[in-house]
Amino acid sequence: MQIIGRTEEQRVLTRCIESKNPEFVAVYGRRRVGKTYLVREFFENSFAFQLTGAASEGMGMQLDYFNKSFKRYGGSEQNPAQNWPDAFEMLKGLLENSKQRYKGKLVVFLDEIAWLGTRRSGFLSALEHFWNSWGSTRSDLILIVCGSASSWIVKKLFRNRGGLHNRVTKRLKLDPFTLAECEAFFTYKEINFSRRLIADAYLVFGGIPFYLDLFEPGKSVVQNVDAICFASNAPLAAEFGELYASLFEHEANYVEVVKALASRRSGLTRNELIEATGLSSGGSLTEVLEELELSGFIRRFDDFTGSTDRYLYQLMDFFSFFYLTFMAPARHQDSHFWANLNGRGKYHAWSGLSFELLCLTHIDQIKDGLGISGVSTSVSSWRNPSKDLRMQIDLVIDRRDGIINLCEDKYTLEPFEIDKRTAEKITARKDAFVVHTKTSKAVHNIMISAAGVKTNAHSHVVEKVLTLDDLFRQREG
């Protein structure tokens, strides 16, 4: 099968094969983003050993899976491992005896590592000893660990202060597909969608390959959404609950935060989150927010002023936003829900908010469209502190070349027409930004409009217009 996109990730894995040193590779990212697929397809399933952890299973069952994999890859059936130190000792012997059967590097793939490393299992210390005492001496070894619980990998491996400190040699964070990669994916599946239709699909599912792979040729986007989300036995009917339960212990608190952020797409400060969820301020909330951010579901967005008490937390997961907006309220009601809702007021309100999220996930493409790919920038949001004139700018691009771009997003079928009222609103927003931030830089309004902007007496209020085609630009690398 073909690997769509993932160009830089494939380069990194190729360098691992060519390396004269042992390699310890950590692959992480949101559930369903294609981590396992990438590793298996790149190495063509040619592993010296592979083990996949099982969700919600204790050490005994995980070791049972290890013993079965050990046998499958040529190990002896006698004396099965009773603990992780024994298991890794057996793995050493297997790999030492496997060299004659494999050309080049020995690739060991431990998938869903967080499920293997259950509390008090001893897995992490055994992995540490395996690598430090043996693996790090083998120039022919590539150890790949992979997991959807990104926070586990970050905390247990990247931030490890014990024997695994600074041992990971390559970090591969898999992001969802961009629009351009979705276009290539649909082309590979022989699904003929226009860019507008691909964007429509993206607003629902984001760039998650697992979800997009559920699309059937010959059906429209609307028909596919109904089949995938609303039909009887729809494959994603229970996805939201399973998604968070599989990644987080005591997932209820995580879901409460996600629900609160879904109700305010513009984002919430920490204090606003506490008020909205009823969760108490402290270490537990900090952990929930950090783990959701590390797992790619939310982001903490800096305020342009740099004020730490004005950090905004925003929901970044398209499917979670879609589920909470439409699927949860519509459960068991209408198998053609999306077809019947499409084009109505609630649809337009949601699509406008989801398109803002789409723009926030395509910053590189926006910079390329502005011709500033090589210019150092910082990206933030801004809220007007004045209670008399409430306004917010979700995307502020502060450029090293002396310009600040204030972005406005519009998702319309036809070119957007800037009328007098809209022009006055854009101008007032810019004026308030300049006054309150006291910036000395030139401030330019830009509009990201899916279908462009209609030229009229007010269109000059924006200095630059980007369209949907700009968001389909191939990212560099």
Secondary structure, DSSP 4 states (H G I P E B T S, - for coil): -PPPS-HHHHHHHHHHHH-SS-EEEEEEESTTSSHHHHHHHHTTT--SEEEE--TT--HHHHHHHHHHHHHHTT--SSS--SSHHHHHHHHHHHHHHHGGG-SS-EEEEEESHHHHS-TTS-HHHHHHHHHHHTGGG-TTEEEEEEES-HHHHIIIIIT--STTTT---EEEEEPPPPHHHHHHHHHHTT----HHHHHHHHHHHTT-HHHHTT--TTS-HHHHHIIIIISTT-TTTTHHHHHHHHH-TTHHHHHHHHHHHHH-TT-B-HHHHHHHH-PPSSHHHHHHHHHHHHTTSEEEE-BTT--GGG-EEEE--HHHHHIIIIIHHHTTT-TTHHHHHTTSHHHHHHHHHHHHHHHHT-HHHHHHHHT-TTS-EEEEEEE---SSS--EEEEEEEETTSEEEEEEEE--SSPEE--HHHHHHHHHHHHHHHHHH---SEEEEEEEETT-EE-STTGGGSSEEE-HHHHTPPPP-
